[in-house]
Structure formats: C-alpha cells, structure tokens
Amino acid sequence: MRSELYMNRERPFVSKLVSDIQLPKMFRVRQHFPRPKIEVDKIPDIIASLLSEDKFSSQIKPGMRIAITAGSRGVANVALITKCIADFVKLKGASPFIVPAMGSHGGATAEGQREILAGYGIVEEYVGCPIVSSMEVKKIGQTEDGRDVFIDKNAAEADGIIISCRIKPHTAFRGPYESGIMKMMAIGLGKQHGAEVCHAEGFKNMAKNVPLFGQAILKYAPVLFAVATIENAFDETCKLIAINADEVAEKEPPLLKEAFTYMPRILVDECDVLVVDQIGKNFSGDGMDPNITGTFCTPYATGGIKSQKVCVLDLSPETHGNGIGLGYSSATTKRVFEQLDLPSMYPNAITCTVLGGVRIPIVMESDKEAIQVCVRTCVEIDKTNPKIVRIPNSLHIEHIMLSEAYYNQAKQMSNITIESEPEYLKFNENGDLW
C-alpha cells in the first residue's frame, strides 16, 4: 500500500524537484571500429573444415552419444553454429544432443534454460537433435586442491562432450581465462551446483577457480574438443576456432587477448550522465556490459566509460523482465519497475554472491524525469551544459548520441562521424522519448 502511495500520490512533488533541469541538445554520431567478419553463409563450411581435421574427426565414432554445450549469452549465429556442430557429429555416425550449459541462469530450472535456448533459435526442429535440459549433476572427480567437481549428469554420462562457446572479456574479474571454454566447463556445465561452488570464494578468486575446475573437468569428463567463436565490435562472428581438449589450457589465453582487441567502447572517456535506452540478458549477463558502461559489480575488473550517474530507460523484450544489472544504475523509469520479474533475477545474483545488480534504483515517472534526476544529482558539473552520452544498449554502440558539450571535441576525432546537428530530445506528453 505504501509503495502504491509513493508511485501514485507523491510523484508530483518529486517531479517538481527536477522540473527545472533543462536537458541539453543532443547530436548523433557514428563510432568507427575495425570490422573483420565471417559471412554467415561461410560458417557451415568453416566449421566442417575445422572439424574434418583428423585430431577432431577421429575422436567421433559411430554410435557415440555426443553432448554439445549451448550457453545463455546472445552469441552471434549461435543457433547456426550449434546446428553445424551437430550436423558434423551426425555425419560421423554419432548421435548428438544439446546440453544447456549456463550455470544457474534461466531461473535455475531445466525448463527455464530450455526457454533461453529457444529464444536464440536453438530448438530441436532447427538443430536436428534432442535438447536434454536438466539441473541434475554428477560428481566426476576432484580439483587439485581436493574439492568435488560436478557437471551436468547427461553430459557426464555421454561418450563425448563438445564445448561450444564464445571467448570474451568477463564483466566482473580479470585473468587468463575469463568468459570462454574454461568458464563454460567450470560454471556452465556445473549447473546451479557448479556455479555456486565456483562463486563461493567470490570474484576475487574467480581467476583461480575457473581454470582449477576447468582443468579437473578436462581430466575427468569425456571432453573431446571445443569450438569457440570470437566476435567483432558489431556483435558479428569474426573468428571460429577448434581446440582439442589437451590444447585448451595453452591456447585459450591468447584468444582472450585477441578478443579484447575487438571490444568496442564509447570513444569519449568520461561523461556526467550515461543514458542506456535498454538493458537485458540478451545484451550482457550483467544486463549492460560494464566493459562498455563502466558499471562493474566488483573491484576486480575495470574499464568502460567513467560517469557520475547512469540512467536506464527500459528493459529489452528478450530479457523477459530479468532486470539484473539495474542495480548499477542511478535512476530508472516506472516502466522498467513495472516490468521487473524478480524471481528470474534473484537466482543468478544469489548464486554468484553479488547482490548489487538486483537492487532497484530511484524510480521516476518518465524518461525525461529519469534523465533529469541524474543531472540534478551530479556534483561539480556545469548543469547548464552537462555532458550526456546516450546509447541504445551496451551491445550496439556504433550509433550513439552525445550532448552539445562534446560537439567541438567530436569534430576533431577521426574515429567519430557526426550524423546530425544538436537538437533537443523529443518527449511525448508523458515525458517519454519518441
């Protein structure tokens, strides 16, 4: 009852506190990044060629049951890549099946994880093999320091496992193995149990625990090889690699360094207010990738733009109310607040032991008020000409908006093209952006 009173009756007074904040003119720019790219129609031939190498193809025997991992991130061409691997396995006379390898994601339920895969187009009719989703795990051995190692029971009992994943910088820690093959095994295949064990010592120790558990899985589970992808700054596949199980420890770290070189960024280093139109699990496991937005959930990773305040205007439809990452913003809208599906947000936060991402920031009635309150609460800035950066989401930042304070700077930058003249943002009668 009290929350309804706040949202409905007290808003006019709150609105008055920010109504005198004049938002600056904004202009559109295009940011330029290197764009190496594999054309989608080339992917099947590339994967077939990679896996035809004897050290990979010779491991797949007729009659074998082969588990292929599929994660919870929005990997470019993930359904096609998964299908191509399954097709190759069938070509060798074996029987593939897909295993969701996403730790506690999907609400930590088998059906939730199956739904996530379906959202990416990974369905049985398309990939041509069963999707076997279960949260049941099986102990396969121990780490070098004596901790029990569990992985998905269906994968553990298969005749072979193929790790399919993307290699990318992590959002909460730094180390030689971040988001990639080792993590897909240690946390993804570990399901809820494995994710909890790896996160139990916190992100401070994640760079140690990921390879520790990953190496144990390579030793005790029937992992054959990995098919990994690296993406460019435009969320496009730019490299595909096949890596044998005994090569993962050596070959993954250089690939992570390569992935870092393709990461996009906001080309102005600092702002007063960062406005993010949408956050969602389809953009980042953290809702908005802190490698872009600077909204890191731990002190064990750094990067991204430096801002005083962050404003989130909406959730993506694909995130289905999972607003994880919202807690790292300063303000949001009533529209976001009303969409939040807290039961889908909390399992991942509890499992990874970091609760900041599921906190709820100040909630304002409209887009305009949410931006105004961020400007209003910045300190030591020119509030008549604030530096505001607006991005559609953290994944697609080729085209962004900058406030007029950046105009002269942008004209001098060779990696930015100005696409429009400064003009005031257009809001409807409710104060939401057109």
N, C-alpha and C positions, 0 to 999 in steps of 0.2 A: 504494500500500500504506500509506504514511504517513498519507494523508488518511483512509483507512478506519479506521486505528487511532484517529485523533483523533475521528472521528464515533462510533465504537462503544465503545472501551475507556476513553477518558479522560473521557467525559461525566459519570460520577458525581461526580468531583472538581469539574468545572466547575459542576455543578448545586449542589454544596454551597456554592459561593461566593455564590450568590444565594438560597439556600433560606430565609434568614432575613428576606428582604424581604417584608413584609406589604403586599399591594396594597390600595388604599383602596376604599371603597364608591363606586359609580358610579350616576348617575341619568340618565335620558333627557330630552332637551329637543327642542323643535321651534324651529328658527330661522325667522324671518319675513322674506321678501324680496318686493319688488314682482314681480307676475306678469302682465305683458302677454303675450298669447298669441294665435297664429293657430290656429284649429281645423284639424285635419288635413284634414277634408273640404272646407275652403275653399281649400287650397293649389292644386289644379289650376286653379280659376277665377282666382285671383290671378295665377298665372304666365301664363295665357293672356291676361289683360287687360293685364299689363305688356308682354308681347312683341307684342301687337297694335298698340301704338303705332307709327306709321309709321317712325320713325327706326330701329326694330329690325326690324320685319317686312319692310320694303322691302329690307333687305340680303340676305335669304334668297331665292334664285331657284330655280326648278325645275331639277332635275338637279345642283345643287351637292352636294358631299360636305362635310359639316359635322362637325368634331371637337368633342366635348363633354368637358370635363375632369371627372374624379372623383378625389378625394383619398383619403388614408389615415386621416383622422380620423373619429371617430364622430359625424358631423354628424347632428343630428336630422332625420328624414324625408328622408335623403339619397337613398334609392332612389326615393322618390316624386318628389322634385324633379327628379332626373335624368330619370326617365321623362317628366315633364311637358314638359321642355325638348325631349326627343327627339320627343315627340308633336307639338309645335308645328312643329318643323322638317319633319316628315313632312307635316303639314297644308299646308305651303307648297310641297310638291312636291320637297323636297330629301331627301338620304339622310344621316341622322345615324349616327355611330359614337362609341363611348365610348373615351376615352384615359385610362389611369391616369396621373395627374399627381401623383406622390408621391416625386420625387427618388430616393433610394436605399432607400426603405422596401421591405418585402416581401423582405428578403434581397438586394436589388438584382438581382432576377431577374424576367423577364416573367411567369413562372408564379406567383411569389410575390405579385406585385402584382395579378394576376387573382384570386388566392385572397382577398386582402384585400377586394377589391370584392365578391366573392361573400359574404363574411362580413357585409357590410352590406346584402345583398339585391340588389346591382347585378349581375344576371345577364341574359343575352340574352333569356331567356324572359319576364322581367318588364319590362325597359325597352323591348323590342321593336326592338332594333337590335344590330349587332355590337359586341363589345368587342375592341378591337385593342390588345393589350398587347405592347410591345416595349421593349427598352432601347436600341435604335438611335437615334442622334441625327443631326441635320443642322445644319451651320453656316448661319445666316441673315443674319449681319451682325456689326457690332462695336458695343461700347459707346462712349460719348463719349470715354472715355479710352483707346480703342484695343484693348480686349480682345475676343476672339472670343466670339460668342454662339451657343450650340447649344440646340435644343429637340427634342422627340420628332419623329422623322422622319415618322411618319404624320400628325401634326398639321401639321407644316411644309408637307407636300405636299397638304393638304386645301384646299378652296376657301374655307373659313372656319373659325374657331375660336370657340367659345363657352366662356368661363371660368365654371364653376360652382364656388362655394366658400363658405366661412363667413368672416366677419370677426370676429376675436377677438384679445385681447392675446396677445403671444408669451410664451414661457416663459423666454427667455434674453437678450432685448435689448429696448430701447425706441426708438421712432422714430415718424414719421408713418405709416409703412406697416409693419405687423407681420404677423400671420397674416391673410392676405386675398388680394385679387386680385393685387397686385404679386408677393407671395411665391409664389402658385400658379403664376404665369408663370415667374418667375426660377429657382425651385428645383424646383417640382413638374413643370412641363413640361420642365425641363432634365435630368430623369432623374439618373442617377448622375453624369454629367459636369457638368451644370449645378450640382448640389448641391455637388460638390467645388470648383468654381471660386468659387461664392459664399461657401463656408465657408473658403476658403484663407487669407483675411486675418483669420479669427476673428470672433467675435461682436462684438468691439469695433467692427468696420467694417460689420456687417450692416445697420445703419440706412442706410448709404450705398449698399451694394452691391445690396440688394433693389430699390430704385427705379431704380438705374442700369441693371441688367439688364432690369428690367421695362419701362422706357421703350424700350429697344432692341427688345424683343420686340413692343411695340405698334407700333413704327416699321417693323420688317422682316417680321413674321409676319402672316398674314391674320386677326388677331383682330378679331371683329365687335363683340362686347359681352360683358358679364359679368352673370350672375345671382347675386347674393350674398344670404346669409342672416345674420341676427343672432339669437342665442339669449338667452333669459332665464336667470335663476339656476337654473332647474329643467331645463336642457338641452332646452328646447322652442323651437320656431320662434316668434319674436315679430315679425320683420320680414323682408320679401322686397323686394329692390331690383333693378331692371335699370339698368345703367350702360353707356352707349356707350363704345367704345374711347377716343375723344378726351376723355372726361369722367373717366376713372379717376384720373388724377393729382390732379385737383381735388377729386373727391367722396369718395375713399376715406378720407382723414384724418378728416373729421368723423364718418364712420360708425364708425371705430375708437374715437373718443372716446365715441360713443353706446354702443358695445359694452362699454366699460369700466364704464359706469353700471349695467349689468345683471349684472356679475360677482358671484357670491355670495362670501361669506367666512365664516370662523369668527369668530363675533361676540365671543369673548373674545380679546384681543390677544396674550396670552402663555401659555405652559404650560411645565412641566418636561419632560413626555414627550407626544409626539403618537403615537397608535397608529392606523395605517392598516390596515384589515382586508384590502383588496385593492389592488394596483396593476396597471396594464395599459395597452397601447396604445389600447384602446377608451375609456379614461378621459382620457388625455393622451398626446401624443407623448413626454413625459418619464415616462410611467408613472403619475406623480402630479403634478398641475398645481401647480408651485411658486407660482403666483399665489394658491393656497389654502394649501398646506403650508409655504411659505417655503423650500423645498429647491431654491433656484436653482443652476444649474450654472455660472453666470458671475457676475461682479460688475456686469454691465451691465443688470440688472433687479432690482427689489426688490418686496417686498410679502408678503402671506400672514402666517400666524401665526408668532410668534417662539418657538422651542422649543430646549431644550438637547439633547434626544435624540429621534430618530424611529424608530419600530418598525413594520416591515412584516410582516404575518402570512401573507399568501397572494398568489398571482397569480390574475387573472381567467381563466376558461376561454377567453375570447375572445382573449387575448393569445398563446395557443399557446406558452407558455414564454418569450416575449420579456419578460425582466425588466428592461429598460432603465429606469433611474431608481432601481433598488435600491441603487446605489452611494451615493445621497444619504441613505440611512437609516443608523442606528447599529447596528441589530440586526435579524435576521430569523430565520425558523424553518427547521428541517431540511426541512420540507415544501416551502418555496419553493426551497431549494437543490437539491432533487432534481428539481424541475420545469424548471429553467433550460435553455433551448435557446440555448447560446452562439453558434452560427453565425447565428442570427436576430437576435441582439443586436448583434454587433460591426460589421456593415457601416455601419449608421447612425451609430454612435459614431465610427468611423474617418473617415467622410465629413465629419461636422460638426466634427471635430478635438477634440472634448471627450470624454475617456475616463472621467471620473468616474462617469457614470451606470451603467457596466457593471462597476464594482468590486463585490466581494462583501463585505458587512459581516460582523460576528461572527454565527455561525450557532448558534442554540440549539435544543435538542431540541423544545421545545413553545412554544405561545403564551404560557403563563404565564412560562416562563423568559425568553423574549424581552423581555417587558414588565419582568420583574424586573431583568434586567441593565441595562436603560435607567435605571430608577430608581436602582439600585445605583451607577451611574457618573455620575449627576448630582452637581454640586457646589453648595454654598451653598444647599441647599433643605431644607425640613422633610420628611425621609424618612418620618416617621410620618403625614404628611398631604400627600402630593405632589399637584401639580396635573397631572392627566392628562386629555387630550382624546382621544376615540376617534371616528373617522369610518369609514363603510363604504368609501369611496373618495373621490377628490378631486372627483368629478363630482356626486355626490348627497349634499349636506350639509344638507338640510332637517332631517333627524332625526339627531342625534349624541348622544354620551354625554359627560358631564363628571364628574370626581371630586368627592367631597363638599366639597373645599376651595372649590369655586365656588358652593355651594348658596345662601348668603346673597346673593351677588352676582347670581346668576341670578334670584332672586326680585324684584330691583329693576329688572330690564331689561325694557323694554316690548316689545322685538323678540324676546324669548325666552319660550316657554311651557314650564313644567316638566311632563313627562309621566309621571314615576314618582318614587317616593321612593328615596333612596340605598340600594343593597344591594350585597353583594359579587358580583363576577363569578363565573359558574358554569363550572367546568372539569371535563372528564371525567377518567378515571383516568390518561390520558396527559398531562394538563396542557393540553389544547386546549379552547378555548371551545366551549360548547354552541351 
